[in-house]
Each structure stands twice: as structure tokens, then as C-alpha cells.
Amino acid sequence: MVWDVLRDLESSPLDEKHKALFRLVDRINKGSARLQPEDMQPARAAGWTDEAIYFAITVCALFNFYNRWIDASGVHAMSDEAHREGGKRIATQGYGGS
């Protein structure tokens, strides 16, 4: 499903509520300085609370920050295998597991 969403959100099997949130995140990524209060309305109309929208904005901002920090600082990308292993660990132990 992730690849379907990344390829084409609108034709993906994602439900309409989540599509509305991803549309907002896309708008944030493409022009956060141009956002207006009414840009939040479609996400609200789909059932998202202001708190959930705030969290989506925060996650979007943090990923943008982190990606730019990684690019500029020269930190090397993890291998596909390291990502798979990390995913398994998070699935069984959560983010705080060691």
C-alpha cells in the first residue's frame, strides 16, 4: 500500500480520511509559507482533530529537518538490510527497545 500511496495517492486504496491528511502534508511540503487557515478545513471535514493535524504538521516538519540535516552533515544512508532489521526491532520492541 505504501508504494501505491507514493505513486498516486488518489488512486491508492487508502481511505478518504487518510487521503485528506496526506493532501495536507503534501501542501505543507510544497509551500508551507503559503498555507492559510482554510487549508486545514478538508482534513477537519474528513474527521481529523486539530491535535491530529498539529501532529501531522510536526512529523512532516521533523522529517524535513532530519532529511536536510542528514544531507548537509554527510551522514551515510543505512543499507536496506539495516532498515529491515530496524523495522523488525521496532515492530517487536517499539522505539524505546534496545
Secondary structure, DSSP 8 states (H G I E B T S, - for coil): -HHHHHH-GGGSS--HHHHHHHHHHHHHHHHGGG--GGGGHHHHHTT--HHHHHHHHHHHHHHHHHHHHHHHHT-----HHHHHHHHHHHHHH-TT--
